Amino acid sequence: MASNYITTLKVGWVFCLIWLVIFLFSYLRDRTKLRNGIWFNIFFYSFWVDLGLTILATNNDKLIYPIGLLFIFFLFCIGVAFALQAFLLLWNAAIVWRRENHSPANMLTLYLGIIILLMPFVERLISDHLPYFWSNLLISFPALCIAYAVFWFYNYLTMLVLYQLYWPRLNKDFIIVLGAGLMNGDQVTPLLGQRIDRGIAFYQKQNQKKHKRAKMILSGGQGGDETVPEGEAMRKYAVAHGIDPNDAIAEFESKTTLQNMRFSKKIIDSLKIEKPKTIFVTNNYHTFRAAMFAKAVGLKASGVGSRTARFFLPNAVMREYIAVVNRQRKWHAIMIVILFLIAFLFSLLEAHPGAIAHLMQGFQNFLNNL
């Protein structure tokens, strides 16, 4: 019996290692693929399962009980957070309401918190007032869609966190700083200032340690409520904070992140540097999606993120996730249709257990008559 247990452990560790290799192979080839999150999470959870089984196999109570208690406490904390998720979202929404403008993009946690609170009541109304088939369908289909969205959101969060684990070498030719809007028409906002400061810190560190000055591209066009292009205001800010004027280049055509990358690449290509080494700077919550756009325009660049106020992160991350999903909306639309068909068949089977058998019998009779 013990030998079978040890064999199972060894097989578990082998599979854990295989998933790690699959993740590393895929991730090192392309850091912008959401599916990398699937490989990492399979490895991650199989690692902890194998570690737990290995600890149990030691039969060492001094090791098993303390770790077991920590594990139970960890599960308890997750359970409490899950149970209180609606109130935590509404608490965040209240903070954002006091500190930021009340745009729909800044109210995502408010909307989600209200939806989570209302869901049990809506389900009860559906169950009480609709026929069994329709109530099943109208409950199971949204539940499948939510599970699908949560699955990809978790993978997105995984990749967003992993993307932060990047420490660029001090050998860069270009530092692209992405714009983020101006205040009062011509002034750098605190959020945008954090991006530029992050780029300046890298520029100065590389110059001090490697004696290599990078060109900083400040990328951003002029919005309808701005009196100057973002790129020009950003350039003035960078020069005022220590960047050599000859190393600061304003890009002022772009209106979107995709255009930030495309027009910055044009500037880089125009300077005729062979195999230029490039990084881009944006806020930490934005790095992963920005990297997708960099790849889309053929720009070989990885991103570093500046800090973001914690209260602002939930809305920002949710907004980024929606934008990432929107880039593959056709694929997700197909999956939603498939989920609807699954929910429809499930509801039909639940409401009319003999219906599927009848359909199968009819199909069999059809085949027999061919």
N, C-alpha and C positions, 0 to 999 in steps of 0.2 A: 504493500500500500504506500509506504513511504517513498519507495523508488518510483512509483507512478506519479506521485506528487512532484518529486524533483524533476522528472522528465517533463511534466506539464509546465513547470516553471521555466525550464530551459527553452522549451518551444515558445512560451510567452515572450521571453527576452529576445529570442531570435526574430520573432515577428515585430517586436518593438523596434529593434535595430533596422529591420527592413523598411519600416515606415519612416524612420529617421533618414535613411539613405534616399528614399523616394522624395521626401520633403526637401532635403538639401539639394538634390539634383535639380528639382523643379524650381526651387527658390533662387538658386544661384544663376540659373539660366534667365529667369525673368521674375523680378521682385514685385511686379504689378498684377499678377494673376490671383484672383480671389480663391481659386481652387487650391492654392498653396495652403490656405487656412485649413482646408479639410485634412490634408496630409499631416499638417502639424498637430492638429487636435487629436487625430487618431493616435499619433505617436505619443502626444502628451498624456492622454488619459490611459493608454496602455502601459506607459512607463509607471504611472502611479499605482495602477492595479498590480503590475508585476512586483513593484517595490513592496506594496502591502502584503502580498502573498509570500514574498521572500522573508519579510519580517516575521510573519506568522510561523513560517517554517523553522525559525530559530528556536521556538518554544521558550524564549527568554522573556519572562514576565516583566522584568525591569525595563525592557525595551518595548514590549508590546503595549502595556497599559498606558504609559505616558503618551505614546504616539497615537494610540487609539482614542484617548481623551481629546487630544488636539484635533484629530480628525472629526470627532463628534461635534466639538465646538465650532469647527469650520463649517460643517453642514448646518448647524444651528444658525449661524450668522447668515448663510445663504438663504435659509428658509425664512428668517425674519425679514431680510431685504426683499425677498420675493413677495411675501405677504403684505409688506408696506410699500410696494413699488408705486402704487398710485399716489400715495401721500408724499413720497419722496419726490416724485415728478412734480406734483403741485407745489411743494415747498420750493423746488428749484424755479418753477414758473413765477412764484411770488418774488423771489430775489431778482430774477431777470426783469420782471415788471417794474421794480423800483429803480434798477440801475441802467436799463437799456430802453431803446424805443420799442413801441408796441407793434412792430411789424409782424405779419403772419409767420415769417421765418424764425422770429425770436419767441414765438408762442407754441412751438411744437410740443414741448413738455406739458404745457397746459392742456392742449388738445388730447394728447395721449393719456394723461392722467384722468381726464374727464371720461374718455372712452372706456378705460379700464374699470372705472367705478360704475358706469352705466351698463356694462356688458351683462352682468348677472340679471339685472332687471329686464333688459331687452330679451334675453333668452327665456325668462319666465313668461313674459307676455306672448312670445312666439309659441311656446309650448302650450299655453292655456287657450289660445284663440285660433290656432290653425290646425288643420288636419295633420295626422301623424306623419305622413310622407313629407308634406311641405315644411313642417316644423323641424323634422330631421335634416332636410336639405338646407334650410336657412340657418341651421346651427352648425352642422358638420362642415359645410363648404367654407364659411368664414374661419372656422377653427383650423382647417387645413391650410388656408391662405396665411393665417397668422403664424402657424408652425413653420411654413415655408419661409416667410419673411424673417422670423426669428433665427432660423437656421443660417440664412445668408448674412444677417446682421451680425451674428456671433463670429462667423468667418471673417467678415469685414473688420470687426473690432480686433480680431487676432492679427490680421495683416497690418492694420494701422499701428498696433503696438510694436510688432516686429520691425516695421519700417523705421521706427524711431531708433532702433539699435544699429545706427550707422555712424561711424566716426571717420569722416573723409580725411584722406592723406593731404598733407600740406604741399601739394604740387599743382594746384589748380591754375588754369589760365583765365577762367571766367567765373564770376559769381553773379548769377541772375537773381534779382530780388523782385518778387511778384507784387504788383500793386494791390491796394485794398480800399480805395476811395479816400477822398480828402474831406476835411471839415472846414466850414466857412469858405469853401470854394478854392482855397489855395494852401491850406495847412495840413501837414502830416498828422494823422490821428495817432493816439497812443498804440493801437493795435498795429498799424503800419510802421510806426516808429520801432516797435519791437522787432519786426522783420529786418528793417534796415540795420538796426543795432547788431543783430545776429550776424548779418553779412559783414559789417564793419569789424566785428570781433574776429571773424575768421580771416579777413583780409590782413588785419594787423598782426595776428598770430603767425600767419604764413610769412609775412614780410620780415618779422623779427627773427624767426627760427630758421627760415630757409632762404631769406633774402630774395624772395621772388614776389613781385607785385602782380596781382591779378587785376584784370579789367572787371569792373563792377557794372553790370547792366541793370539799370533801374527801369522796370517795365510797367507801363500803365498809360492808357489813353485819357482823353478828357471826357468826363461825364457831363450830362446835361446841366447839372447844378454846380459845375466846377469852372473856375475862371482861368485855370491853367491846367495843362496835362499833368496827370499823376507823375509820370516819369520825370518831368522837369522839377516838380516840387520835391520829389524823392532825391533827385540829384543834388539840389541845393542843401537838403538836410544832410546827405552823406558827406558832402564837401565841408559843411560846417562842423561835422563831427570827426574830421580827421582823414578823409579819403583825398588822395591827391587828385586835383581837378582833371589831370590827364588820364586818370584811371577810371573816371566816372562817366558813363555813357547813358544818356536818357533815351529810352524807347517809348514813343508817345502815340503809337497807332493802335495798340491793342485795346480791346473792350472786354475780352474774356480770358480765362486761364489758357485755353487752347491757343488764342492769338498771342498771349504773353510768350508762350513757348515758340510759336512759329516765327514771330517777328524777331525775337531774341536770337533764334538760330540764324536768321538772315544776317544779322549784325555779325555774329561769330563767323559765318562763312565768308563774309566780305573782308575780314581781316586776314584771311589766308594763312591761318596757323595750322600746321600739319598735326592731325590727331589731337585736337584741343581737349583739354581736361576741364570739365565743367561741373559745377554744382548749382542748385537753385535753393533759394531760401523763401519759406513761407511760414505760416503758423503750423504748429505740430498736427492739428486736426486735419489740415489741408494737404499734407505732404503726399499721402498715398494717391489721391485722385490727381494731384498735379503731376506725379510721376507717370500716370497713365497718359496724360496729355503730352508729356515730353516724349514718350515712346511713340505716340501717334504721329508726331511730326518728324520723327527720326533724329531727335536730339538725345545724344548719349549723356545723360545727366541724372544724378541721384540728388535727393533733397534732404535738407536739414531743417528742422522746425524750431521756431521761436516759441517761447512759453505763451500760454493763453490762460486768462483768468478761469479758475476752476468752475465758477458758477456758469460761465458761458459755454463750457465744453459740451454738456448734454445736448443742447440745441444745435450747436455747431456740428457735432458728430452725426446726429440724426439727419441734418440737412445734407451733409456730405454723402451719407449712405443713400439717401434718396437720389442724389445726383449720380452716384455710381450705378445704382439699379437702372436709372433712366437711360444710361448709355447702352444697356442691353435689353431694352424694353420689349423687343420682338420675342426674344427667347423667353423672357419672364411671362409674356402674354400667352405664349404657347403652353407654358407650365400651368398657368392659371386655368386654361381650358381643360387640361388633363386633370387637374385637381377637381374641377367642376364635374367632369365625367365620373371620377372616382366617387365623389360625394353623391352624385345622382344614383349610381348603381348601388351604393351602400344603402341609401335611403329607400330605394325601390325594394331591395332585398329585405330590409327591416319591416317595411309596411306590407309587402306582399311576398312572403317567403316562397310561394309556389310560382311566382312570375318568372323567375330565372329558369327554374326547371322546365316550365312550359315553353319558354323561348328556346332553350337548348333542345327540347324534344322536337319542336318545329324545325329547327335547323338540321337535326339529325334526319328527320323525315325528308327534308328537301334534298339532302345529300344522297339518301337511299333511292330517291326517284330520278336522280341524274343518270 
